[in-house]
């Protein structure tokens, strides 16, 4: 790229990088050290940009040159196996855009919002340093490994480098993780739409809109994605506008007013239909719409933060770093590091970095921009989500994110409780906020999405004021999050269905055929039942569901990241570059420690699933009801749900330990060898391959 | 990128066109549809005997392919 200006060795370059370092350090100092008075969000954003730029230029380049030793003269899979479809040498900025769109999802928006209960500083520091030293390293290194292996997937690479059994173990982990991801994300939507006629109406409208788009693309104007997406966008905005009328109407409003249990069932039914129907009808058009809306909204959020430059009203650090917070239970260590997964480091990305992206890169020299740079962009999204949450009134933040078991169901009770916690808020403020955004109540809307939506609505309202516009912006933000979460649920169910059909095919061959309706319906039903079980459990959970399920999701996601980083460490050793094994090795160890500690605390101790199960089992034995359970049946259900969560946590921990042992075995074997033993494809010079 | 001393409005227009082309290509790729022209060029060059699909056929094939495999998107 621009080698002269960014080279740190030239005098001008030295001055430039020193200046960036000083500005960054100063901004970070303001963020970290100023206490007692609120600071402006711009300090935080500026500090983040400086850290990212320096991280990219120095640490990213170090990983590129020393650890991966990528070589711009070496032909990539896209060049070698060019087929014009899957393997295509593509412009680096196009690949960057594609990669970012594939990794960015609801995760970086939700995690930081939940973690804001500890204040904005812990989350900020973990996102900034986590991404530079762990998250971006993982994405970039997996991408680098995959380019050298014909664009192979994570599962294949694990099989090749660690052995067949570790490959199977890890892929089993991925399937379980996917079910948890789908359940948690669907739960975020349920929490956002509970008793919200306006939101439910607009999200429901996306189904007929998508069907219309699907038909348009199929018969009327085949393949015109951009055109049909614009039409879809206009219809979506229209449905938000119409949603207000529905909310105001005494007839229509109650028809779209559902409780969590009903919404969960509807999502389960919808997920089943969407993944059984032909993709062109419902799944694909929603996917297009959600992809464009996602990128557009992230850009809008960035613009809003820069223009509105909000003050951060939340304290830098709250007393909840001691683990007594209402949003999720658990100490700063390890729970901060599993609550913010996507945005700092996310195992899920290793699947994408070894999926489509390595088959598109025209040159190894571009992997740093796409792999490392793409993840920095995602971290920036996480920082913006944190800013949106921290610029809310702290009382409003806690009212939205605390379960009703703690703050009650009336604004008076909630305001009193939260004020006693030290975040003074009046019932009027809570009522007024709900009224501003066109909702009946803002209490206990956990899951991150509604909080982010209120934050975004306030920011946008500050720039573009207008009577009643807050409600529009709020529902726009809810719609955009619901839309892309539901797309993930549909597509994930389909992927899960294929995985299950493959496994079922081992038992009864005909079930494997993806065209067979029996196999299709059966596998889809199993897949939907798997995530649906956890979704339903979350929807009826007295503690609000997110409180229980988000740690499980965090543990699973960070477990996958640990596995991916262990693979990187093993390969570095196998390449005889042991002196750099710390680069992927230290973050791998850190994530193993975090997931195992979090898992252990969820298995034994005061905040564990075990403690919750025992408490209710004791209640049943003593014959008394423990709130918020309303019947003995509910008590039994809570006990069995907690038992399932215990088994799952234990399973994840066993998986991590097994993978650590496999990795250590591979490292021990590799160190005994006197030559490199990694399974790289042989070197082919780029210049020797005919350009096409 | 290469600064020539041609009329500034022309370079601006070329730049605009390049950005638009980038945006369209990226947007399509995000939906799992790679560049059609590149595919046609590839077919002509390497598989001259094969029938060249229309954009509509190409689009349908890619749409089906996108939701067949594993992976694809993030949380």
Contacts between the chains, C-beta under 8 A, distances in Angstrom:
chain1	res1	chain2	res2	distance
A	82	B	42	6.6
A	83	B	42	7.2
A	84	B	34	7.4
A	84	B	38	6.0
A	84	B	39	3.9
A	84	B	41	7.8
A	84	B	42	3.4
A	84	B	43	6.5
A	85	B	34	6.2
A	85	B	39	6.4
A	85	B	62	7.4
A	85	B	65	7.8
A	88	B	34	5.4
A	88	B	35	7.1
A	88	B	38	6.1
A	88	B	39	7.8
A	88	B	42	8.0
A	90	B	25	7.9
A	90	B	29	7.3
A	90	B	34	7.7
A	90	B	35	7.6
A	91	B	22	6.8
A	91	B	25	7.1
A	93	B	22	6.0
A	93	B	26	7.4
A	94	B	22	6.2
A	94	B	25	5.0
A	94	B	26	4.8
A	94	B	29	6.0
A	95	B	29	8.0
A	97	B	22	7.9
A	97	B	26	3.7
A	97	B	29	7.4
A	97	B	30	6.8
A	98	B	26	6.2
A	98	B	29	4.4
A	98	B	30	5.4
A	101	B	26	7.9
A	101	B	30	4.3
A	102	B	30	7.5
A	102	B	72	7.0
A	102	B	73	5.8
A	102	B	74	6.5
A	103	B	74	4.8
A	104	B	74	6.8
A	105	B	73	6.5
A	105	B	74	4.2
A	105	B	75	5.0
A	106	B	75	6.2
A	107	B	74	6.4
A	107	B	75	3.9
A	153	B	70	7.5
A	153	B	71	7.1
A	181	B	75	5.1
A	185	B	75	6.5
A	222	B	55	7.8
A	222	B	56	4.0
A	222	B	59	6.1
A	222	B	60	7.2
A	223	B	33	7.7
A	223	B	55	5.4
A	223	B	56	5.3
A	223	B	58	7.6
A	223	B	59	3.5
A	223	B	60	7.8
A	225	B	27	7.1
A	225	B	28	6.3
A	225	B	31	5.6
A	225	B	33	6.8
A	226	B	24	6.9
A	226	B	27	6.2
A	279	B	63	6.4
A	279	B	64	6.6
A	279	B	66	7.6
A	279	B	67	4.5
A	280	B	60	7.4
A	280	B	63	5.7
A	280	B	64	7.9
A	283	B	67	6.2
A	284	B	31	7.7
A	284	B	63	5.4
A	284	B	66	7.4
A	284	B	67	7.2
A	287	B	31	6.6
A	288	B	31	5.0
A	291	B	27	7.9
A	291	B	30	4.9
A	291	B	31	6.2
A	292	B	27	6.8
A	292	B	30	7.9
A	295	B	30	7.8
A	341	B	75	7.7
A	342	B	74	6.7
A	342	B	75	5.6
A	346	B	74	7.0
A	346	B	75	7.0
A	348	B	74	5.0
A	348	B	75	5.4
A	349	B	74	6.4
A	351	B	70	7.7
A	351	B	71	4.6
A	352	B	71	6.3
A	352	B	72	7.5
A	352	B	73	7.5
A	352	B	74	6.3
A	355	B	71	4.2
A	355	B	72	6.8
A	356	B	71	7.8
A	356	B	72	7.7
A	360	B	29	7.8
A	487	B	73	7.7
A	488	B	73	5.8
A	488	B	74	7.9
A	488	B	75	7.1
A	491	B	67	6.4
A	491	B	72	6.1
A	491	B	73	6.2
A	492	B	73	7.9
A	494	B	67	5.6
A	495	B	69	7.8
A	495	B	70	5.3
A	495	B	71	7.3
A	495	B	72	7.0
A	498	B	68	7.3
A	498	B	69	7.8
A	498	B	70	6.9
A	499	B	70	6.9
A	514	B	68	7.6
A	553	B	75	7.9
A	557	B	75	7.0
A	692	B	41	7.4
A	692	B	42	6.2
A	692	B	45	5.5
A	692	B	46	6.9
